[in-house]
Amino acid sequence: MKTDLRSLYKDELYSLMAELSGEKYRADQLFMWMHSKLKDGFSEMGNIPKKLKDSLDQAGYGINPSENVLVLRSKLDGTRKYLFRLWDGNIIESVFMQYEHGNTVCVSSQAGCRMGCRFCASTIDGLVRNLEPSEMLSQVYAIARDEAAAGPDSEKAGKNAGLNGDPVSNVVIMGSGEPLDNYDNVIRFIRLLNDKDGLNISQRNITLSTCGIVPGIRRLIEEDLKINLALSLHAPNDEKRKQLMPIANKYGISEILDACVDYYNSNRRRLTIEYSLIKGVNDSDEDAAELSHLLRGMNVLVNLIPVNPVRERDYQSTGQARVRAFQNKLEKNNINVTIRRELGRDIEGACGQLRRRYEARTGSGKDRNNDRGDESSAGTD
Ligand code: SAH
């Protein structure tokens, strides 16, 4: 593995260029090729001399390959699910969604996860490894390249169905992994994504979702970023939460919400509370009442997500009528609520499930041939 140049801040690239070539401006050129033109190989970087490419290579720097091995396209709403194979064979999952507020990419921050949430497929085999900043960026960049290649009129022309040709404007760190468990790499990823000479994605359009690692939230306050925070709460009290999320044994809800309020007070970004409704577990009127009480007076948006059943787990999704009743109860208590629009319903369910299925089908996911395509009736790339 090389030290990936895409993970370096611009001032670090300046120092490296000064050291290797004596030509500082090469850093700007490299930065542009990687983060604005979204090139993922030296061969495509026209104005970078071969000699410099060779010295970078000899010094252990480069761009690690990440291969897109599968794309599933929803026929319903333009959602696409991607699997990428990293340089070491690990498979990671990303999702592209089209919302009114813009094209959104959901990125994974780790291969696997060690948080152990009972309803989640990503965590079944534990944490494999943290993703590098470059490996988070490359998920966004690969998808942005697909959009760019489609061109602005692609939908009208009926070509490349599902691509609308607009740039990626929003990023949510809500794929596999716990971002605050890979803190430094995630912060670097966010800052690079936000760089004005890169994709320049506004901090306000970036959302980090966490299961509630209190020291991580507190550290985030110090970063002075304007990103949105989403908290995966999923239960109205600690006792219930402990049954669903092992992290609840470490941090209590009141301690987590205190940290979230401090985060809100530091930058006034509204907090989202994610609440996956699980039939008979956390979806009763009493649960709704308790949740309302817990969140009273806070500026939050509760995002209700009917749990996506995972084959290996026996949790069932709350039916539509109960979801509505839960929503009504919260609204009566003056809590802002949305029900997560189900996107890509036809192309594979929960977080981490696609990766698991792919790995089961192809073996370990390592050292396999590219078999991009041919996965389901939903249509593939
Ligand atoms: N670790 C982070 C981000 C990744 S999970 C976090 O916990 O927030 C993104 C969201 O999907 C979380 O709210 C998570 O609890 C939820 N989730 C995971 N598996 C799910 C499933 N099977 N059904 C519904 N939501 C799920």
Residues whose N, C-alpha, C, O or C-beta is under 5 A from the ligand:
A	BS01	SAH	F119 C120 A121 I173 M174 G175 G177 E178 P179 S209 T210 C211 S232 E274 S276 I305 P306 V307 N308 A350 C351
